[in-house]
Amino acid sequence: MNNVTLTYFEPSTSRGEECRLALTLAGVPFKDERLTGEQWAARKASTPFGALPVLTVEGHPPLAQTNAILRLIGSLHGLHPTDPYEAARHEAVMGAVEDFRGRFSPTNRIKDPVEKQAAREEFARTYLPDWCARVEKQLRGPFVGGAEINVADLKLFVLLTPFLKGSMDHVAPGAFSPFPALLKQVEAVKTHPRIAAWYAR
Ligand SMILES: N[C@@H](CCC(=O)N[C@@H](CS)C(=O)NCC(=O)O)C(=O)O
């Protein structure tokens, strides 16, 4: 991969961060382009699907859709399984992360504080434990595929870290306590030398 640019917004809590971490883990030097709202408004129409992240690699058209970007980086750099069935299992975990976002994100847009609290508490009581129990069954431990880290692990890490830090109002970090294998997975990603080095910059 030559002359690589990863375009996203500033936050480190969502899809663009997953791609930055994948490039970091792969040891690929890249331009870390972070757009302001104004820059994005001028650029949106020219992107493949009108959303970020977008990966640009010399000699190839710009690539959008986070999971496609992660699969590409993972496949080129030994961070995604080569066995098609195991690869599909990892992709299912990546899809489950997007499912979680799809269920949680609407609560960000609720204006009424009482309604928002109720929606998040309901999420923490119902969807969250069911999702965690199902995802835990997919972990061979500590990572999705066993001893080796893969791009699917980065998605779980980026999704869960803000919750475990207590940054999501009305969803206590303790909601994840019944799922020790999941907590171990997040810790294993966080302490991976290349990931730790990225956050120590
Ligand atoms: N399915 C897409 C979703 C991308 C997406 O929704 N990106 C958001 C940021 S996380 C975005 O670009 N929002 C700005 C906009 O839609 O104008 C993916 O997985 O990459």
The ligand as a Gaussian input file, in Angstrom:
#p B3LYP/6-31G(d) Opt

LIG

0 1
 N      -21.743000       2.225000       6.710000
 C      -20.769000       3.274000       6.776000
 C      -21.299000       4.366000       7.696000
 C      -20.431000       5.588000       7.637000
 C      -20.957000       6.719000       8.482000
 O      -22.131000       6.764000       8.880000
 N      -20.071000       7.676000       8.727000
 C      -20.421000       8.836000       9.509000
 C      -19.351000       9.068000      10.579000
 S      -19.125000       7.661000      11.626000
 C      -20.445000      10.060000       8.597000
 O      -19.732000      10.126000       7.610000
 N      -21.261000      11.064000       8.941000
 C      -21.318000      12.319000       8.229000
 C      -22.363000      12.325000       7.159000
 O      -23.078000      11.316000       6.967000
 O      -22.501000      13.369000       6.490000
 C      -19.428000       2.726000       7.258000
 O      -19.419000       1.685000       7.932000
 O      -18.389000       3.313000       6.970000

